[in-house]
Amino acid sequence: MRALTQYQWPDWARATPLVHGFKRVRNVGLERAFRRRRPRALSRFLAAHAGLAGRTIAFSVAYNTPWVVDLLARAAKIHLVADALVVVDNSRSAAARQQIEQLCGAHGALYLGLPFNPEWHPCRSNGLAMTWTYYNVVRPLRPRVFGFLDHDLIPLDRLDLARLVESQPFYGKLNESRWGWNLWAGYCVYDFATVEPYRLDFNNDVPRLLDTGGQNFRALYRHHDRRALRFAQERDDAPLLDPLDGTERRVELIDACAHIGRVSYDASPQGRPDRAFYERLVQACESGGQLADFRPRQAQPATAASGVA
């Protein structure tokens, strides 16, 4: 939550700091209880993949949507530079978990099912899953570099996680408010040795108006000079050409990754993503395509501005 000096008199009149304080204590208790839950598969997973110590690991929290995990895993085989992609399954649906595990096996991604997550709110659920993963998987494995990629974040070009943090402690998409800043939970990469001394917390910070990962402002980010850091480039309406017929589509592009969005919760028919289009993008990547092949000629970016190798 915010510092007490950051609340105004109207906030105190409404007892807002007390409400925020109560909710924070409640949320910390829930997170600590969830963190202590360890499925039987965890010890087997850690033993089987102890060789990832000192390597680069990408994690993705899956949630009830197997088809986007399929696209991520397929694109990652081509464009993701990492020693492993670990899908940490936060799905509530047993059928989705079974299908996601099968897809991971088919595409060479590692799979680990999380304990039952008691949170229904998508941001808090994702934050609990990421924090659980950090303390129960990342810290025991001790990679050199680790990162979190949204399960619907599809790399369309080379994505070298270790290179993103070779000259700074962390990298990702910047999220900020008047009371703080953080890296978006769906695209954040860390040098493990640098962040290990900090008590990371990937839950949101509603009083600071920071989404999932916002608690890391207090835990980590406030100790670093934001002006000295590079962050990911983002465009909400980047034009890409459909491999089917060359028609121009508008997508959210974060560095060289297409973010599908709106896939794990009910949306109006107008808000649902065009699954077939993203499938065609991944199929084109499997045939040797990369981001430059999907850009309209006039939309080619200056290479010096890109945050991705």
Buried (B, 14 or more C-beta within 10 A) or exposed (E): BBEEEBBEEEBEEEEBBEEBBEEBEEBEEBBEEBBEBEBEEBEEBBEEBEEBEEBBBBBBBBBBBBBBBBBBBBBBBBBBBBBBBBBBBBBEEEEBBBBBBEBBEEBEBBBBBBBEBEBEEEBBBBBBBBBBBBBBBBBBBBBBBBBBBBBBBBBBBBBBBBBBBEEBBBBBBBBBBEBBBBBBBBBBBBBBEBBEEBEBBBBBBBBBBBBBBBBBBBBBBEEBEEEEBEBBBBBEEBBBBBBEEEEEBEBBBBBBBBBBBEBBEEEEEEEEBEEEBBBBBBBBBEEEBBBEBBBEEEEEBEEEEBBBB
